Amino acid sequence: MKKILISLLTFCSVFAMSVPNNHVNAVDFEGNESKYIKLCSSSLTNSNKKVCQQFNEYLSKKNSNLKKEISETKKELTETNNDISAVSSKISTINSQIDSKEKEINYLLSSINNIEKDITKKEKLMQERLYVMQSTYNSNWLVDFLFGAEDFTTFFSRLTSVNDITSYEKELVDDLTTQKKNLDSQKQTLLNAKAALQSQKNAQVDLQEKLVNLKASQQQEIADNQKEAKKVSDAQKKIDAALTELMSQAPSGGGGGGSFVAGSSEVGNAIAKQALSKQGARYWWGASGPTYFDCSGLVYWAHKTAGVGITRTTAAGYSRSGKAISKSQLQPGDVITFSYGSGVAHIGIYIGGGSFVHAAGQGSGTVGQYPNQCVKTAQLDGYWSRYVYNYRRLY
């Protein structure tokens, strides 16, 4: 499996899209997943909430990378299968060419064999004739045959006929020998062509074997990544549930929510009312409405809907936007940012009467899976007062 390298882990808001680099907490989770899965899914407390939020973000990135790798490896696997098909087709073509050469070679071998038989036969016949002629030379028959001629013309004609016999046989054997040499040359050419084709085939077979091994490796990598992705997803669900359960205890610990109390700013009142109109809307990490929200998404949507143009950023980004105000200056529509010890992690909108409205939740689980993940109100004093980072007015 390819290594998933994460050198810096940014402590992101549980409810925001991201956090700037000045809030980095260097916790190395790689290789220690089992330890943190156990810690964050079975014994989650406020003391380890921060690290578990970071760990859940790490798992989210890891799962995203795993899915990306699975998709890329599947594409590579498709290419490998195409390569294997192309190589198999080429091997089939080469085999056909080799078969054709073998047929040509076999035909030549048959022809060569026949000519060799003819050469042997003619040589034997010539030897027999020469033997007979030699015997005849040592007899009265040859003398009678030659010298019994009536004149010199007949004598030389008879002598020539004897020479013609040997000359004919020699020429015939020479002709057959030349044919055999030509066929031998053709045979060697075909053998060389066949050897070249066999070499090509061997190279393609080697390539085919490598591609088959690559295919098996890619299939194993996909299986390993899918197994790891399931493990990470299962861990995320457990940690999401544990974090949601912990968050659901916060309002009761902080004395519950509150009702809208109008302030002196019409714009601020409009912002607060817009946010309150979304009570009960589902939480979804990174969402900016109008159906789902995360904490910074609710702030952005409420301001935009009230006619205030602000940039869509994170809780940390809003903690540095607009102008700073004190707690005593809070008016409905102002924002309150929260930190759990390492950068800004959450944001809500003040609604007056010591209460605020916020999109409470963690992660992006299945809608309806965690009923406490929604837009709700809470009291600023008590539980939440421990985590206040600052107060800002964005309009």
Secondary structure, 3 states (H helix, E strand, C coil): CCCCCCCCCECCCCCCCCCCHHHECCCCCCCCHHHHHHHHHHCCCCCCHHHHHHHHHHHHHHHHHHHHHHHHHHHHHHHHHHHHHHHHHHHHHHHHHHHHHHHHHHHHHHHHHHHHHHHHHHHHHHHHHHHHHHHHHCCHHHHHHHHCCCCHHHHHHHHHHHHHHHHHHHHHHHHHHHHHHHHHHHHHHHHHHHHHHHHHHHHHHHHHHHHHHHHHHHHHHHHHHHHHHHHHHHHHHHHHHHHHHHHHCHHHHCCCCCCCCCCCCHHHHHHHHHHHCCCCCEECCCCECCCCECHHHHHHHHHHHCCCCCCCCCHHHHCCCCEEECHHHCCCCCEEEEECCCCEEEEEEEEECCEEEEEECCCCCCCCCCCCCEEEEEECCCCHHHHEEEEEECC
